Amino acid sequence: DGYSELSAYERKRLKNITENAKFFAALKLHESAAKLHQIATKRQSRVTRRAKAKKAEDETVRRRSMRLQRVEPSGIPMPKMPAQPEAEEYPQVPAGPLPMVPEDQMGNSKLAENLLTTWMRISEVVLFTITNVLMMLSRYEDSLNSMVLSEDNIKKVVKYRVCSMAIHPSESIIFVAAGDKSGQIGLWNVNCKSEEGAHVFIPHNYPVTCMHFSPFNPAHLLSLSNDSLRCGDVTRAVFDEICRSEENLSSFDFLEDNASTAIVGDWDGSVAVVDRRTPGTSSELSADIGFKRTRTVHVHPVNKQYFIAAGSVDVCIYDVRYLKPNGNKPVSSLKGHTRSVASAYFSPVTGNRVVTVCADDKLRHNSNTGRWLTRFRAIWDPKQEDCFVVGSMARPRQIEVFQDTGKLLHSFYNLDLLSSVCSINVVHPSKNILVGGNASGRLHVF
């Protein structure tokens, strides 16, 4: 009655609004929403108690529509729909030592015996220090041109995206390890052409971001994931746990030739010193170096008290002897990066050079991999002081070798066999062997 000045349409509209408001108020939706919110946010008790069984007479019969009962209105049952596949879940790995048993043979490790025996055998003969063989640039380019990719040397070794790789220093057998984003480690004897040449192990719960065969004893494969650093010891067929952390670990490198101590990077910016000889799985020291992110750490090849850390836009060199929990200052800082840095490594012989990969595409090099590819890491060829290898977004898909001047020396590609981006690469320390890993867990050996 108070809206006589409004038109008939507007009066009808106001009446509908009022009636709708009364209707929703009667439903008490706000009370239901509050109850749902209370249930969703209520923390579960740490102790799980078994629910009491309800008496049959107390059970209320829930109404189910004919659609849910899969019955046509006429009463004729509908054909069964195929079961929907359940969401894939990553396995959960417990803390502590784990047996070195392949993922698909948890009750029987017989099928992997040949692979592990090969690893043990080739490790016994590589008990010498690998010396870097430097050669003239023209001869080095000839060696790159002689390397080819064959169909036999391509294999899917892990299930998911490759995040790290390591190659055994043996000169008789090509033996490669690859870690993926789910925590799997695949071991592949490239010389074995049968299906038994590769097996998958699951020592981690999270992406395996860094791996190295021990330079002192290549029967040990050290691997790092977000929450742990492990050592796969093939002589004992066990993955030992060296360090466990509540932080998010990102990378590591050995501080000594005997591989007893390591510097470990943390995604949250700090670094830690780990000694494999001490009992327990905690680090000896955790040091804040002022980074927002620490993606890679690498120890100087000659003066091993120095290590380089790469983070958001930071690339700095520190002296491990003077690390303390807080207030650490770098010995040197490499300026000029304007976007996030994916990696930084000293050159292999003198350590006088550092190669970094940054999202600013320096070297006029497209390194924007996007979210579905592992970020590129430029690695030095251990046999050449001034040449490094890096993945490429160029087409045809290829792996590129640059000189430290920025000169492109060689592109590894194969139009028929290589059609994907190899973000992670590893080079053999003494032979002309390059391995590239892609986002589907496949390795390509040139």
NUPA-71166 format. One line per 5 residues: number of its first residue (from 1); their letters; for each residue x, z, y of N, C-alpha, C. Coordinates in steps of 0.001 Angstrom, whole numbers, plus 500000, padded with zeros to 6 digits. Atoms other than C-alpha are relative to their C-alpha. Layout:
residues N
NUM = a = X:Z:Y:X:Z:Y:X:Z:Y  ...;
end
This chain:
residues 446
1 = dgyse = 500816:500000:498789:500000:500000:500000:500849:500000:501260  499154:499928:498823:502937:500559:502317:500697:498694:500326  499305:501268:499781:504061:496917:502091:499009:498887:500300  501037:500990:499704:501001:495131:503494:500539:498833:500798  499470:501086:499174:503226:493115:505835:500778:498980:499174;
6 = lsaye = 499255:500920:500832:505081:491491:502884:499084:498952:499384  500770:501060:500655:503995:488295:501202:499610:500447:498599  500455:499666:501349:502197:488338:497858:501147:499922:498998  498866:500148:500912:505366:487121:496108:500935:501192:500075  499081:498884:499841:507531:489882:497566:499400:501294:499475;
11 = rkrlk = 500645:498786:500527:504938:492560:496723:500068:500016:498466  499942:500087:501458:504827:491324:493131:501421:500281:499508  498609:499777:500382:508644:491333:492985:500338:501485:500034  499733:498568:499895:508839:494962:494183:499297:500781:498894  500736:499329:501072:506190:495979:491680:500740:499856:498661;
16 = niten = 499253:500219:501250:508207:494410:488827:501252:500872:499953  498793:499182:499944:511372:496218:489963:499668:501451:499705  500396:498610:500209:509559:499557:490040:499643:500259:498540  500402:499822:501392:508024:499060:486584:501211:499928:499059  498789:500101:500832:511388:497993:485114:500830:501276:500078;
21 = akffa = 499230:498766:499825:513065:501061:486571:499392:501133:499192  500663:498950:500789:510437:503345:484999:500252:499803:498504  499810:500302:501419:510839:501577:481655:501403:500414:499525  498626:499647:500402:514667:501957:481537:500262:501501:500096  499851:498548:499907:514389:505561:482699:499441:500671:498756;
26 = alklh = 500611:499429:501199:512118:506248:479740:500912:499846:498777  499097:500204:501136:514762:504840:477364:501158:500987:499983  498906:499022:499877:517295:507438:478621:501342:499388:499572  498772:500686:500370:520142:504932:478341:501236:500736:500474  498832:499303:499484:522438:507056:480456:500438:501122:499072;
31 = esaak = 499648:498957:500955:522214:509873:477902:500682:499408:498764  499385:500645:501162:523019:507480:475046:501425:499567:500312  498657:500432:499606:525978:506074:476943:500956:501181:500053  499143:498815:499922:527319:509582:477576:500390:500485:498608  499693:499581:501363:527052:510436:473881:501022:499070:499345;
36 = lhqia = 499054:500961:500565:528825:507244:472869:501401:500202:500563  498700:499769:499367:531598:507926:475376:500660:501259:499440  499471:498749:500539:531965:511475:474037:500561:499790:498597  499542:500266:501361:532274:510201:470462:501301:499199:500019  498832:500880:499958:534795:507518:471415:501249:500709:500471;
41 = tkrqs = 498834:499339:499413:537057:509823:473391:500361:501298:499305  499727:498748:500693:536872:512809:471062:501212:499842:499097  498789:500082:500824:540265:513430:469476:499697:500490:498593  500219:499601:501383:540270:513576:465721:500840:501220:499667  499265:498820:500435:541312:516791:464085:501194:499589:499166;
46 = rvtrr = 498809:500321:500773:544804:516820:462572:499760:500201:498509  500299:499734:501402:543392:518196:459334:498732:499265:499621  501160:500763:500436:541081:515806:457541:499234:500806:498960  500826:499227:500928:538244:517668:455886:499021:499080:499299  500920:500823:500773:536147:516239:453153:498564:500305:500419;
51 = akakk = 501384:499833:499578:532591:515659:454267:499153:500490:498829  500887:499488:501042:529921:517575:452353:499022:498912:499584  500940:501000:500500:527764:515437:450142:498585:500366:500418  501383:499754:499579:524235:515048:451460:499079:499965:498791  500995:500015:501061:521319:515816:449258:499161:498740:500104;
56 = aedet = 500746:501258:500033:519335:512844:448149:498727:500077:500815  501271:499905:499300:516109:514197:449625:500187:500020:501516  499750:499972:498565:517802:514579:453024:500332:498626:500569  499623:501317:499528:518858:510937:453182:498783:499266:500546  501078:500816:499426:516728:508874:455485:500236:498551:499641;
61 = vrrrs = 499888:501399:500380:516051:505338:454400:500090:499160:501262  499796:500829:498816:517476:502959:456972:499301:498672:499805  500682:501284:500059:515412:499945:457763:501009:498885:500143  499125:501158:499925:517189:496668:457136:499133:498760:500083  500782:501220:499827:515898:493358:458328:500202:499071:498810;
66 = mrlqr = 499883:500962:501095:515303:490533:455884:501253:499147:500176  498789:500780:499764:518198:488710:457573:501216:500731:499444  498872:499233:500511:520616:491545:456765:499970:500116:498484  500107:499949:501456:519255:491716:453222:500191:498635:499360  499797:501364:500440:519886:487952:453000:498841:499526:499131;
71 = vepsg = 501221:500423:500683:516298:487270:451953:499205:499129:500953  500834:500875:499197:514245:484373:453222:498633:500644:500204  501342:499438:499794:510811:485204:454709:499082:499832:498802  500852:500222:501180:509322:483796:451515:500347:500941:498860  499589:499088:501048:511207:486411:449481:501060:499445:499080;
76 = ipmpk = 498983:500620:500852:513730:483979:447954:501379:500400:500512  498649:499601:499544:517336:485324:448057:500779:498800:500537  499179:501046:499407:519713:483309:450275:501318:499904:499235  498691:500109:500679:522997:481934:448842:501037:500889:500672  498976:499108:499472:525981:484241:449230:500993:499244:500870;
81 = mpaqp = 499009:500579:499101:528333:483539:452109:501401:500368:499490  498634:499641:500431:532086:483362:451333:500538:501175:500796  499465:498807:499336:533907:486611:452109:500995:499596:501075  499078:500263:498902:535735:486616:455433:501335:500680:499723  498697:499359:500241:539504:487231:455161:500229:501150:500960;
86 = eaeey = 499739:498834:499165:540554:490634:456427:501206:499747:500897  498874:500135:499065:542906:490938:459385:501294:500444:499317  498731:499703:500650:546526:490882:458232:500659:501205:500653  499349:498800:499493:548324:494214:458575:501459:500008:499570  498591:499870:500338:552064:494785:458748:500193:501236:499132;
91 = pqvpa = 499750:498815:500834:553441:497175:456106:500613:501118:500829  499442:498839:499326:554337:500679:457223:501164:500535:499168  498782:499590:500685:557879:501672:456331:500292:501454:500337  499708:498593:499720:558686:505390:455952:501413:500185:500538  498653:499660:499539:561688:507075:457540:500884:500302:498801;
96 = gplpm = 499065:499656:501061:564828:507704:455512:500467:498788:499217  499463:501107:500803:566699:505599:452917:498899:499252:499257  500964:500845:500706:564820:502692:451333:500729:499191:498935  499355:500819:501035:565596:500899:448060:500035:498539:500423  499839:501407:499646:566836:497323:448468:499271:499150:498969;
101 = vpedq = 500856:500742:500924:563930:495733:446636:499225:498971:500797  500721:501027:499253:562371:492418:447723:498534:500332:500186  501382:499694:499620:558960:492541:449344:499008:499581:498932  500954:500488:500993:557263:490509:446591:500302:500502:498593  499648:499486:501322:558869:492457:443729:500211:501502:500062;
106 = mgnsk = 499785:498580:499761:558376:496095:444660:500157:500788:498700  499832:499293:501262:558197:497065:440990:501097:499432:499123  499014:500660:500835:560853:494681:439666:500970:499220:500880  499007:500639:499136:564063:493662:441417:500887:499028:499240  499159:500867:500820:565427:491462:438610:500219:498643:500666;
111 = laenl = 499899:501349:499451:564712:488205:440442:500975:499913:501167  499090:500007:498850:566866:489221:443420:501419:500393:499629  498680:499525:500409:569845:490384:441368:501094:498980:500309  498989:501027:499751:571686:487068:441675:500365:499937:501471  499745:500058:498559:571305:487043:445461:500856:501177:500446;
116 = lttwm = 499263:498808:499599:572539:490612:445888:501394:500029:499367  498687:500069:500643:575352:490073:443385:500912:499041:500755  499209:500957:499216:576495:487052:445393:500487:500640:501285  499609:499315:498766:576494:489094:448590:501145:500986:499742  498962:499017:500324:578564:491813:446915:501322:499300:499663;
121 = risev = 498788:500697:500430:581013:489320:445409:500747:499383:501184  499316:500640:498875:581739:487407:448615:500494:501025:501018  499538:498955:499084:582157:490693:450509:501312:500611:499533  498773:499414:500534:584964:491836:448231:501235:499206:500396  498837:500838:499683:587196:488903:449143:500214:499826:501492;
126 = vlfti = 499857:500135:498554:586599:489064:452901:500397:501347:500581  499515:498729:499495:588586:492210:453538:501220:499790:500898  498940:500267:499040:590785:490691:456223:499373:499726:501354  500498:500213:498649:590459:490310:459959:499893:498508:500273  500184:501407:499668:588988:486982:461000:500769:499698:501281;
131 = tnvlm = 499240:500384:498808:591433:485329:463391:499348:498792:500648  500609:501103:499277:590133:483006:466069:500949:498809:500033  499208:501216:500028:591374:479469:465613:499602:499143:501190  500282:500791:498819:591522:477814:469015:500513:498584:499805  499585:501389:500139:591736:474044:469198:499776:499260:501311;
136 = mlsry = 500183:500822:498810:591938:471317:471801:498540:499591:500108  501404:500302:499773:588605:470409:473375:499575:498735:499282  500366:501262:500653:588665:466856:472010:499830:500194:498495  500102:499724:501429:589268:468127:468489:498760:500842:499709  501196:499175:500167:586518:470718:468939:498741:499140:500051;
141 = edsln = 501159:500894:499914:584050:468006:470000:499869:499157:498741  500043:500756:501263:585001:465982:466916:499391:500841:498887  500557:499133:501044:584188:468976:464738:498492:500176:500183  501445:499894:499751:580774:469330:466412:499276:498739:499539  500626:501272:500387:580024:465638:465828:499915:499839:498493;
146 = smvls = 499991:500134:501461:580821:466041:462139:498940:500863:499325  500984:499086:500591:578138:468699:461609:498618:499350:499975  501299:500652:500161:574782:467425:460267:499010:500962:499352  501094:499232:500611:571437:468815:459111:499402:499185:498872  500620:500669:501146:570133:467923:455647:498743:500748:499582;
151 = ednik = 501277:499404:500406:566756:468591:454070:500204:501230:499124  499709:498854:500867:568328:470984:451524:500367:501246:500787  499537:498871:499191:569589:473160:454370:498960:500455:501017  501116:499499:499192:566168:473933:455854:499123:500848:499092  500808:499127:500860:564165:476864:454511:499260:501030:500837;
156 = kvvky = 500757:498898:499398:561422:479258:455561:500452:501279:499317  499353:498828:500584:563239:482546:455038:499215:501275:500269  500854:498857:499682:560949:485070:456789:498617:499477:500375  501389:500423:499832:557204:485023:457355:499655:499682:501441  500399:500140:498602:557072:485302:461146:501170:499544:500871;
161 = rvcsm = 499035:500498:499026:559035:484435:464279:501365:500667:499843  498642:499479:500118:562817:484822:463992:500404:500665:501310  499570:499246:498822:564103:487502:466401:501501:500270:500009  498552:499766:500076:567706:487876:465183:500540:499373:498729  499337:500554:501183:570211:486399:462752:501437:500508:499926;
166 = aihps = 498596:499682:500222:573616:487186:461245:500496:499118:498869  499418:500839:501047:575963:485055:459146:501204:500718:499408  498904:499335:500704:578352:486432:456520:501301:499233:500236  498741:500689:499705:582053:485662:457201:500634:499280:498811  499434:500668:501165:582610:484294:453690:500251:498524:500287;
171 = esiif = 499684:501413:499837:584307:480882:453615:499626:499186:498765  500364:500704:501229:583078:480028:450103:498494:499804:499867  501457:500047:500118:579330:480711:450386:499398:500154:501397  500746:499822:498745:576960:480234:453334:498878:500992:499727  500930:498901:500261:575027:483508:453366:499465:500494:501346;
176 = vaagd = 500609:499740:498698:572568:484133:456223:498924:501066:499874  501079:499007:499894:570321:487047:457230:499180:499699:501243  500896:500229:498863:567284:486622:459495:498990:501135:500077  501001:498961:499788:565027:489295:461007:498836:499447:500805  501157:500556:499289:561478:488558:462157:499254:501074:500787;
181 = ksgqi = 500710:499113:499072:558909:490123:464481:499209:501094:499300  500795:498995:500719:557168:492147:461734:500863:501069:499343  499121:499046:500660:560254:494026:460462:500611:499480:498721  499436:500577:501208:561146:491667:457619:501442:499548:500238  498663:500589:500012:564738:490713:456798:500078:499059:498804;
186 = glwnv = 499840:500981:501057:565279:487530:454823:501465:499728:499758  498633:500329:500393:568540:486934:452935:499978:498663:499276  500012:501352:500556:569407:483325:452063:501412:499577:499625  498784:500641:500471:572222:481966:449937:499772:498496:500121  500284:501406:499703:572243:478450:451407:500528:499095:498895;
191 = nckse = 499423:500821:501057:574411:477130:448562:499150:499967:498743  500902:499970:501164:571755:478091:446003:498766:499179:500329  501087:500925:499661:569230:475249:445969:498671:500343:499328  501260:499624:500652:566611:477013:443810:499208:500952:500889  500856:499093:499238:563728:479140:445059:500538:501422:500010;
196 = egahv = 499464:498652:500063:565641:482250:444015:501149:500222:500976  498905:499873:499055:568204:481567:446746:499672:500848:501211  500394:499199:498838:566207:483553:449325:498975:501049:499586  500955:498921:500247:564352:486868:449255:499768:500774:501287  500397:499260:498801:562548:488991:451833:499947:501491:499685;
201 = fiphn = 500031:498542:500095:563005:492746:452339:499304:500529:501255  500714:499431:498849:561021:495056:454644:500546:501402:500288  499451:498686:499659:563215:497864:456018:499522:500544:501335  500425:499571:498664:561511:498054:459440:498504:499773:500191  501410:500154:499635:558062:498371:461001:499797:499070:501191;
206 = ypvtc = 500121:500728:498742:558802:496462:464207:501000:498851:500028  499081:501141:499945:560683:493319:465337:501460:500394:499806  498573:499779:500244:564267:493159:464078:500748:499215:501085  499482:500682:498816:565923:492385:467417:501500:499784:499988  498544:500132:500011:569600:492675:466464:500532:500275:498596;
211 = mhfsp = 499392:499816:501326:571672:492296:463269:501464:499586:500041  498591:500362:500155:575376:492249:462388:500468:500392:498605  499225:499568:501157:577371:492178:459174:501176:500808:500535  498900:499154:499547:579960:494929:459510:501314:499209:499952  498718:500712:500016:583314:493387:460539:501033:500682:499110;
216 = fnpah = 499077:499238:500849:585056:496092:458511:499649:499868:498525  500474:500100:501378:582932:495794:455360:498721:499176:499982  501196:500860:499947:580561:492781:455187:499027:500210:498849  501024:499580:500963:578815:494388:452196:498936:500838:500692  500958:499259:499180:577019:496298:454987:499363:499064:501018;
221 = llsls = 500745:500751:498995:574315:494592:457060:499240:501007:500854  500680:499064:499105:573245:496647:460074:498914:499266:500761  501156:500610:499350:569827:495905:461537:499302:501025:500872  500624:499099:499036:567994:497361:464510:498590:499542:500325  501373:500228:499575:564291:497645:465274:499652:501051:501050;
226 = ndslr = 500386:499110:498892:562313:499568:467895:500317:501467:499741  499905:498563:500261:562512:502931:466148:501190:500406:499152  498926:499604:500906:565572:502779:463899:501119:498970:499939  498832:500821:500330:569043:501445:463177:500324:500279:498542  499774:499836:501432:569617:500852:459450:501230:499223:499549;
231 = cgdvt = 498877:500689:500622:572516:499817:457239:499604:499624:498579  500250:500470:501349:571759:497684:454214:501313:499938:499237  498768:499902:500781:574473:498607:451702:499740:499378:498630  500308:500695:501245:574433:496064:448864:500691:500655:498807  499317:499342:501112:576895:498109:446772:499170:501132:499413;
236 = ravfd = 500889:498931:500464:574290:500879:446537:498549:499565:499948  501354:500563:500000:571218:498625:446904:499019:500896:500755  500847:499116:499211:569788:500785:449690:500138:499649:501480  499980:500088:498540:568844:500521:453356:500049:501426:500554  499841:498663:499435:570238:503721:454866:499509:500015:501450;
241 = eicrs = 500416:499835:498608:568865:505057:458135:501127:500686:500763  498890:499462:499219:571678:505593:460650:499497:500756:501215  500521:499388:498774:569671:506393:463766:498502:499773:500073  501441:500112:499762:566011:507109:464409:499716:500540:501386  500236:499643:498610:564653:507293:467930:498530:499848:500349;
246 = eenls = 501355:500134:499470:561366:507874:469698:499966:498989:501143  499921:501035:498977:562595:505424:472326:499835:498640:499323  500093:501351:500531:562322:501649:471933:501378:499354:500033  498652:500543:500073:565714:500399:470743:499957:498475:500105  500025:501444:499742:566674:496849:471734:501173:499245:499393;
251 = sfdfl = 498833:500719:500499:570222:495953:470638:501126:501002:499729  498856:499123:500257:573554:497352:469432:501243:499147:499802  498730:500645:500329:577223:496505:469009:500993:501081:499603  499014:499051:500493:580204:498154:467309:501030:500315:501072  499013:499573:499015:582567:500175:469482:501418:500002:499437;
256 = ednas = 498684:499951:500632:585446:500176:466973:500081:498947:498906  499798:500993:501050:586967:497745:464481:499498:500483:498650  500473:499485:501283:586016:500053:461620:498478:500169:499954  501467:500020:499937:582343:499832:462723:499368:501370:499767  500542:498652:500231:581915:503628:462522:499138:500475:501169;
261 = taivg = 500801:499609:498837:580487:503962:466053:499395:498756:500642  500702:501127:499386:578079:501800:468021:499383:500435:501320  500755:499809:498762:576570:501462:471474:498634:499356:499779  501370:500452:500267:572777:501082:471311:499230:499933:501311  500812:500163:498801:570542:499741:474065:498559:500398:499755;
266 = dwdgs = 501384:499527:500060:567042:500993:474840:499165:499152:500956  500866:500826:499152:564171:498854:476176:499649:500698:501310  500369:499273:498788:563436:501604:478696:501162:500164:500979  498923:500046:499019:566853:501188:480328:501253:500768:499665  498818:499188:500285:569231:503760:478841:500809:499400:498851;
271 = vavvd = 499186:500371:501162:572010:503387:476242:500353:501278:499255  499632:498839:500821:573107:505679:473417:501243:499680:499189  498826:500125:500868:576295:506262:471424:499641:500600:498645  500337:499574:501362:575806:506516:467651:501266:500015:499161  498861:499877:500916:578416:507743:465153:499465:500067:498574;
276 = rrtpg = 500523:500078:501362:577704:506729:461550:500561:501104:499105  499346:498996:500846:580012:509484:460205:499360:501374:500109  500618:498684:499818:577971:512414:461540:498687:500080:499235  501263:499862:500736:575043:513811:459544:498796:499877:500938  501212:500123:499197:571484:513266:460704:499834:498597:500554;
281 = tssel = 500327:501326:499479:569862:510333:462466:499803:500010:501511  500095:499961:498538:570170:511339:466116:501291:499458:500593  498827:500548:499330:572566:509781:468622:500900:501123:500515  499050:499006:499479:575659:511547:469941:499783:500226:501494  500165:499920:498550:574832:510805:473582:498976:498971:500438;
286 = sadig = 500927:500930:499357:572011:509241:475579:500330:499975:501483  499532:500132:498617:572999:507889:478996:499084:499087:500790  500792:500800:499083:570837:506656:481847:500960:499167:500852  499096:500862:499231:572614:503626:483373:499289:499365:501200  500695:500465:498818:569978:502974:486023:499251:498693:499830;
291 = fkrtr = 500718:501249:500253:568359:499948:484365:498513:500284:499782  501404:499937:500392:564625:499325:484111:499832:499529:498556  499991:500528:501356:565286:497362:480911:501443:499794:499572  498708:500369:500574:568309:497073:478644:499706:499133:498784  500353:500917:501083:567870:493990:476501:501138:499793:499014;
296 = tvhvh = 498859:500170:500899:571381:493470:475125:501164:500854:500465  498713:499351:499714:574655:495386:474905:501051:499276:499170  498929:500696:500709:577994:493851:473924:501334:500616:500381  498723:499324:499792:581446:495394:473507:501099:498970:500223  498879:500885:499695:584594:493786:474946:500845:499801:498745;
301 = pvnkq = 499284:500244:501259:586582:492104:472121:501401:500598:499951  498638:499476:499963:589956:493483:473260:500008:501466:500428  500068:498638:499465:589337:496601:475365:498635:500593:499655  501299:499623:500552:586600:498196:473304:499372:501223:500656  500640:498930:499246:586005:501048:475729:498968:499434:500990;
306 = yfiaa = 500923:500622:499060:584105:498539:477892:498860:499320:499246  501128:500760:500537:580637:497207:477146:499190:499455:501165  500838:500618:498980:578314:494923:479082:498544:500172:499595  501437:499819:500232:574587:495609:479426:499235:499020:500874  500848:500939:499260:571924:493099:480480:498580:500516:499993;
311 = gsvdv = 501360:499477:499899:568498:494081:481750:499092:499122:500821  500984:500747:499212:565828:493063:484246:500690:498913:500822  499170:500939:499252:568047:491440:486887:501435:500520:500029  498709:499317:499980:571060:493622:486075:500903:499509:498882  498952:500241:500990:574279:492648:484318:501206:500811:500457;
316 = ciydv = 498957:499070:499559:576849:495454:484478:500921:500362:498838  498997:499566:500972:580015:496556:482695:500265:501485:500202  499796:498550:499952:580505:500245:481827:501167:500388:499096  498942:499411:500827:583295:502379:480388:499371:501117:499178  500693:499056:500870:581951:504254:477376:500649:501384:500052;
321 = rylkp = 499299:498708:499963:584569:507016:477834:499468:500910:501092  500471:499199:498865:582939:508147:481058:498476:500092:500066  501459:499904:500005:579280:507953:480049:499558:501458:500008  500609:498674:499974:577191:511019:480836:498489:499807:500064  501458:500173:500044:573453:511715:480647:499413:499322:501234;
326 = ngnkp = 500542:500585:498767:572842:510749:484298:501126:499673:500971  499054:500300:498935:574586:509293:487327:501129:499079:499603  498941:500909:500438:576560:506574:485530:500139:498817:500959  499704:501116:499117:578232:503942:487712:500722:498905:499214  499320:501069:500726:579294:500505:486438:501419:499773:500499;
331 = vsslk = 498652:500418:499624:582906:499366:486419:499927:498711:500820  500168:501274:499317:581713:495941:487541:498552:499554:499850  501363:500535:500035:578414:494226:488359:500048:498494:500219  500068:501448:499855:577638:490537:487937:498738:499661:500782  501131:500236:499110:575414:489588:490850:499516:498550:499896;
336 = ghtrs = 500493:501366:499877:573270:486533:491453:498760:499691:499190  501205:500260:500785:570466:486816:488894:498773:500400:500812  501204:499740:499205:567070:486586:490557:498780:500281:499143  501112:499714:500903:564833:486879:487486:500557:500720:498778  499581:499147:501123:564949:488738:484163:501089:499327:499167;
341 = vasay = 498864:500464:500796:568113:488425:482102:499735:500321:498527  500294:499814:501425:567705:487922:478353:501209:500491:499218  498815:499613:500766:571315:488435:477238:501246:499818:500840  498680:500151:499384:574956:488800:478295:501048:500344:498961  498975:499794:501024:578009:488441:476035:501380:499626:500533;
346 = fspvt = 498610:500317:499694:581781:488561:476505:500454:498811:499146  499393:501062:500802:583809:485533:475372:500795:500630:498855  499570:499350:501248:585193:486080:471852:501460:500368:499889  498575:499766:500194:588973:486031:472288:500558:500958:501042  499444:499170:498927:589965:487456:475673:498969:500891:500658;
351 = gnrvv = 501039:499252:499291:586623:488717:476967:500027:499764:501498  499873:500259:498562:587533:487215:480363:498784:499279:500574  501196:500708:499550:584266:485282:480536:498764:500734:499510  501299:499456:500424:580630:486369:480314:498968:498891:500137  501095:500969:499921:577707:484074:479491:498685:500757:499975;
356 = tvcad = 501309:499351:499906:574198:485144:480498:498905:498954:499917  501196:500848:499969:570748:483685:479992:498973:500695:500881  500925:499429:499032:568306:484212:482830:498808:499067:500159  501214:500804:499821:564765:483044:483527:500033:499156:501261  499896:500856:498813:566000:481380:486729:500535:498610:499654;
361 = dklrh = 499610:501335:500479:567132:478375:484586:501317:499501:500594  498699:500449:499529:570726:478290:485769:500633:499054:498973  499419:501120:500724:572977:475515:484418:499022:498827:499971  501082:500993:500027:569878:473407:485195:499455:499898:498583  500367:499898:501416:568742:474564:481788:498650:500663:499890;
366 = nsntg = 501348:499451:500135:565093:475098:480905:499994:501076:498930  499997:498899:500969:564967:478530:479286:498704:500792:500037  501296:499322:499982:561319:479441:479936:499268:499725:498693  500535:500209:501340:560193:479879:476353:498520:500362:499878  501385:499562:500134:556791:481488:477026:499877:501144:499016;
371 = rwltr = 500215:498790:500795:555228:484285:475005:500100:499764:498501  500045:500248:501436:555177:482550:471609:501377:499742:499393  498646:500231:500493:558930:481949:471330:500894:501176:500357  498993:499001:499671:561795:484421:471156:500840:499482:501160  499204:500426:498857:563797:484349:474376:501374:499525:499554;
376 = fraiw = 498685:500535:500338:566991:482321:474293:501093:501035:500241  498773:499235:499782:570345:484047:473910:501161:499038:499816  498813:500841:500109:573471:482038:474655:501099:500798:499318  498957:499296:500754:576195:482978:472152:501277:499161:500015  498724:500692:500042:579893:482114:472220:500294:499556:498571;
381 = dpkqe = 499468:500401:501295:581345:480104:469362:501226:500874:499742  498869:499097:500239:583710:482682:467794:501341:499276:499875  498766:500757:500204:586245:479896:467171:500516:499360:501295  499620:500691:498768:586399:478736:470797:499733:500920:501189  500096:499026:498922:587041:480877:473869:499054:499584:501119;
386 = dcfvv = 500713:500427:498800:585209:478735:476413:498765:499152:499718  501160:500819:500351:582249:477164:474570:498909:500877:499383  501099:499183:500507:578819:478593:473856:498829:499128:499568  501147:500676:500614:575634:477638:471987:498725:500646:500514  501265:499459:499504:572069:478016:473274:498859:499070:499596;
391 = gsmar = 501180:500797:500304:568568:476867:472340:499566:499190:501208  500425:500894:498922:566780:474249:474404:498522:499670:499864  501393:500452:499975:563263:473276:475450:499908:498482:500076  499984:501457:499847:564325:469625:475720:499431:499314:498758  500446:500847:501111:562815:466883:473582:500911:498787:499921;
396 = prqie = 500311:499386:501300:563782:465840:471011:500586:501405:499905  499569:498616:500139:564187:469462:469930:501468:500038:499590  498559:499995:500215:567846:470428:469914:500607:501359:500304  499178:498835:499676:570492:473135:470075:501218:499463:500745  498987:500578:499127:573062:472610:472829:501274:500841:500034;
401 = vfqdt = 498696:499355:499871:576762:473411:473154:500562:499659:501377  499461:500178:498652:578179:473919:476659:501424:500538:500081  498738:499400:499607:581636:474468:478034:499716:500980:501133  500262:498997:498966:582030:477374:480458:499886:499392:501394  500145:500685:498708:582183:474834:483311:498571:499529:500238;
406 = gkllh = 501352:500525:499910:578565:473896:482595:499859:498623:499393  500032:501324:500614:579493:470626:480893:499344:500072:498627  500639:500075:501310:577228:469731:477975:500922:499237:499055  499061:500607:500939:579552:469049:475036:499297:499284:498860  500630:500565:501189:577116:468348:472232:498564:500509:499883;
411 = sfynl = 501377:499599:500313:573436:468429:471231:499759:499794:498513  500356:500083:501410:572472:469224:467649:498517:499672:499887  501411:500348:500186:569265:467413:466744:499872:499079:498798  500319:500904:501089:567598:465482:463957:498530:499628:500158  501363:500423:499687:564507:463443:464752:499045:500198:498829;
416 = dllss = 500861:499888:501177:563199:463694:461189:499845:501432:499500  499981:498688:500646:564100:467267:460250:499880:501171:500954  500082:498897:499035:564148:469335:463465:498963:499648:501063  501077:500284:499048:560870:469356:465414:499533:501246:500739  500403:498737:499373:560777:472954:466688:501146:500552:500835;
421 = vcsin = 499005:499362:499141:562586:475112:469242:500723:501086:499208  499192:498969:500653:565441:477185:467792:500495:500966:501076  499649:499033:498960:565560:480214:470101:501229:500812:499646  498908:499143:500458:568008:482238:468001:500964:499171:499162  498981:500769:500705:571286:480768:466772:501176:500904:499649;
426 = vvhps = 498797:499260:500392:574394:482019:464990:501030:498990:499507  498911:500897:500359:577795:480382:464437:500960:500735:499077  499059:499398:500940:580176:481036:461546:501319:500291:500707  498778:499619:499283:583375:482828:462635:501212:499129:499712  498804:500786:500319:585794:480427:460914:499706:498582:499524;
431 = knilv = 500342:501332:500491:583914:477373:459601:499030:499311:500959  500891:500767:499131:581939:474579:461299:498575:500069:499452  501368:499748:500494:578505:476052:460489:499190:500624:501126  500942:499489:498993:575601:476591:462901:498639:500157:499344  501343:499750:500532:572240:478143:461955:499062:500257:501169;
436 = ggnas = 501019:499790:498971:569152:477905:464179:498713:500494:499380  501251:499437:500504:565985:479968:463675:498859:499747:500960  501142:500342:499135:562504:479066:464967:498890:501043:499930  501107:499048:499865:559148:480750:465634:499155:500125:498752  500774:499885:501237:557775:480189:462119:500807:500586:498863;
441 = grlhv = 499173:499382:501025:560616:481910:460253:500879:499028:499240  499226:501033:500682:562388:478686:459340:501418:499910:500566  498607:500110:499589:566198:478341:459421:500490:498574:499741  499414:501333:500087:568115:475096:460007:501511:500145:500057  498548:499817:500112:571772:474918:458926:500689:498650:500227;
446 = f = 499166:501168:499745:574065:472314:460499:501402:500287:499466;
end
